[in-house]
Amino acid sequence: MLGISSVPLFVGAVMLLNVTPGPDMAYVAGQTIARGRQAGIRSAFGVAIGGSMHTLACAFGLSALIAASPTAFAVIRWVGAAYLVYIGLQTLRATARTAPPADRADARSLPGSLLVRGFVTNVTNPKVFLFYIAFLPQFVSPDSQHQTAALLVLGAMLVMLGLLTDCVIVYLSRTAADGGIGRDT
């Protein structure tokens, strides 16, 4: 109907991408370990919102324009790298000190900052950007009358599978940080 082909292959490839460690996974796991499950979930939703922006950019052609401009792509890559260094340093500082319950409450009181940080981590990640512009169109028939809709559907699937994977990362990270199953933050 929309010209989408090989959905099982698409889902398998997306799951392989999702379990490959990268900046988004490190951010979600780091926030979970440093600030608890709620912070991890909020961070995962920020990453998903970033994925939604990639989906929209891919579906409406903005990604192709950015990819065609080496300068624009380089700026995104360097901003992303600088931001990841900043996030890494902040996470190291947060885990270096013992996090009393008051610090964890602070993370819960600022859910917007966790969302924004997850969003920026995802949007400035060149691996994710390239994946969207190079991978999604392969599963849409070139002669489809509904290419934009097909890209939106595939992007939504990618975002939802990513969010599900990140939620598993949150659970596993917190469980490991707590020393096992049965304790929750």
Secondary structure in CASP SS format (residue, H / E / C, confidence):
PFRMAT SS
TARGET T0000
AUTHOR 0000-0000-0000
METHOD secondary structure of the structure
MODEL  1
M C 1.00
L C 1.00
G C 1.00
I E 1.00
S C 1.00
S C 1.00
V H 1.00
P H 1.00
L H 1.00
F H 1.00
V H 1.00
G H 1.00
A H 1.00
V H 1.00
M H 1.00
L H 1.00
L H 1.00
N H 1.00
V H 1.00
T C 1.00
P C 1.00
G C 1.00
P H 1.00
D H 1.00
M H 1.00
A H 1.00
Y H 1.00
V H 1.00
A H 1.00
G H 1.00
Q H 1.00
T H 1.00
I H 1.00
A H 1.00
R H 1.00
G C 1.00
R H 1.00
Q H 1.00
A H 1.00
G H 1.00
I H 1.00
R H 1.00
S H 1.00
A H 1.00
F H 1.00
G H 1.00
V H 1.00
A H 1.00
I H 1.00
G H 1.00
G H 1.00
S H 1.00
M H 1.00
H H 1.00
T H 1.00
L H 1.00
A H 1.00
C H 1.00
A H 1.00
F C 1.00
G C 1.00
L H 1.00
S H 1.00
A H 1.00
L H 1.00
I H 1.00
A H 1.00
A H 1.00
S C 1.00
P H 1.00
T H 1.00
A H 1.00
F H 1.00
A H 1.00
V H 1.00
I H 1.00
R H 1.00
W H 1.00
V H 1.00
G H 1.00
A H 1.00
A H 1.00
Y H 1.00
L H 1.00
V H 1.00
Y H 1.00
I H 1.00
G H 1.00
L H 1.00
Q H 1.00
T H 1.00
L H 1.00
R H 1.00
A H 1.00
T H 1.00
A H 1.00
R C 1.00
T C 1.00
A C 1.00
P C 1.00
P H 1.00
A H 1.00
D H 1.00
R H 1.00
A H 1.00
D H 1.00
A H 1.00
R H 1.00
S H 1.00
L C 1.00
P H 1.00
G H 1.00
S H 1.00
L H 1.00
L H 1.00
V H 1.00
R H 1.00
G H 1.00
F H 1.00
V H 1.00
T H 1.00
N H 1.00
V H 1.00
T C 1.00
N C 1.00
P H 1.00
K H 1.00
V H 1.00
F H 1.00
L H 1.00
F H 1.00
Y H 1.00
I H 1.00
A H 1.00
F H 1.00
L H 1.00
P H 1.00
Q H 1.00
F H 1.00
V E 1.00
S C 1.00
P C 1.00
D C 1.00
S C 1.00
Q C 1.00
H C 1.00
Q H 1.00
T H 1.00
A H 1.00
A H 1.00
L H 1.00
L H 1.00
V H 1.00
L H 1.00
G H 1.00
A H 1.00
M H 1.00
L H 1.00
V H 1.00
M H 1.00
L H 1.00
G H 1.00
L H 1.00
L H 1.00
T H 1.00
D H 1.00
C H 1.00
V H 1.00
I H 1.00
V H 1.00
Y H 1.00
L H 1.00
S H 1.00
R H 1.00
T H 1.00
A H 1.00
A H 1.00
D H 1.00
G C 1.00
G C 1.00
I C 1.00
G C 1.00
R C 1.00
D C 1.00
T C 1.00
END
